[in-house]
Amino acid sequence: MSSNRREFLRNVAVGAAGLTVGGAASGFSAKSYSRIVGANDRLNVALIGCGRRVSAYYNTLKDKNSNVDVAYICDVMKKQREKVGKDLAGSISGKASLTIDIREVLADKRVDAIFNATPDHWHAPGTWLAMQADKHVYIEKPCSHNPREGELLVAFQKKYGKVIQMGAQQRSDRNSQEIIAEIHHGAIGEVYKAVAFYTNARGESPVQKKATVPEGLDWELWQGPAPHQEYMDNIWDYNWHWYGWKWGTAETGNNATHELDVARWALQVNYPEQVDVEAAKRHFIKDGWEMYDTMDATFRFPGNKIIKWDGKSRNGHKTYGSDRGTIIYGSEGTVFVNREGYSLFDRSGKKLKDSKPAGTEAGTALGGGGDMTDAHIANFFNVIRGKETKLNCPIEEGAISQMMCHYANISYRINKPFKIDTETGLILDTDGMKLWNREYEKGWEPKI
């Protein structure tokens, strides 16, 4: 480990022994939180990662009722952090400093919480470093790059007792909460299956080639915990999603997280007992996209329950009448739910109830944002302050939904189905377990 890395870890090390946690993050008392955020409940927050997703936070940050100061705007690309600085100038509270390095943010004891909207390979490392530095974290999906990181995030949360909310924002949607509660109370009888889906018409991706690092980009810091390599054209700005497994988690990690989380929520299941996947690259065969762009996955759970994932990244046909959503089947009826509301049907297919509120949450638009995100952030803030006792998607819940995405990706990569220990979540396949963890750049290995 480099001397500057050791110095950084010494600087951000904190003694969390004085905080009492009753298991999950929701176990904090209001009294404990008052010692963290101060008498006026004002929070100092930092934005880490200023790409497409960061604008989804603007509404909440500008809202005076949020009672937050923005202390830092951090990104490894100069033009991105400067853009966000201009976007928010004059409309937020706090004197936000623009910085290139997350370590500067984490070393500042005034910062209470961070929004982690970095690329996938930075999500878990940035979050556990923040916990070690005594920060709460709103972590975007995917919360982890691989199964081991999901385990680690839960372990770090239990050790440091911080509030960690995963950005599965549909959990904060009142309509989704309403219909899921009705399902749990028997509205469609015994639920047995859910079909989660996503449809997009993404175009071609350039074939990678060696190139000069773009002006203003710290390429070494962008790579951070991932094994480092020389710069290739068009990597850093979104297409890293499709250029190999060093950084991204493919479309399943990118988008299936949301709908699989809703499906699991509705069926009240945790780890599956088996996963089986058919996936391949079906479009623009000679372009630079290195992963599958089409996937059909089946997850089998105890109690004869099934969740299917139908993911089409580059075929825009709306098979189910929408670009994304979840269909839940029960012995006495069916529910269709997405970000625009829900429909409840009886067993004959007759519509019994329709709820289509004027929601603003984006579907497949890059970055997204809207009323669900606003509500999810408000829940995060309120739990930090002790005004609410339960996170809508605490990390121990989000990590299980994320694990389903990892199972699907691993099944695709080893080209076979496998069984899973439903108690521990471990893969009962030697080849599958070889992909449980990842290689880290020297000095960035997690330590707990």
Secondary structure as UniProt FT lines:
FT   HELIX           3..12
FT   TURN            17..18
FT   HELIX           25..27
FT   HELIX           30..37
FT   TURN            39..40
FT   STRAND          43..48
FT   HELIX           52..57
FT   HELIX           58..62
FT   HELIX           64..66
FT   STRAND          68..74
FT   HELIX           78..88
FT   TURN            89..91
FT   STRAND          97..99
FT   HELIX           102..106
FT   TURN            109..110
FT   STRAND          113..116
FT   HELIX           120..132
FT   TURN            133..134
FT   STRAND          136..139
FT   HELIX           147..160
FT   STRAND          164..166
FT   HELIX           169..172
FT   HELIX           174..184
FT   TURN            185..188
FT   STRAND          191..199
FT   TURN            215..216
FT   HELIX           219..223
FT   TURN            224..225
FT   TURN            233..234
FT   TURN            236..238
FT   HELIX           239..241
FT   TURN            245..247
FT   HELIX           250..251
FT   HELIX           252..256
FT   HELIX           257..267
FT   STRAND          274..280
FT   TURN            285..286
FT   STRAND          294..301
FT   TURN            302..304
FT   STRAND          305..312
FT   TURN            319..320
FT   STRAND          324..330
FT   TURN            331..332
FT   STRAND          333..338
FT   TURN            339..340
FT   STRAND          341..346
FT   TURN            347..348
FT   STRAND          351..355
FT   HELIX           371..385
FT   HELIX           395..414
FT   STRAND          418..420
FT   TURN            422..424
FT   HELIX           430..433
FT   TURN            434..435
FT   TURN            442..443
//
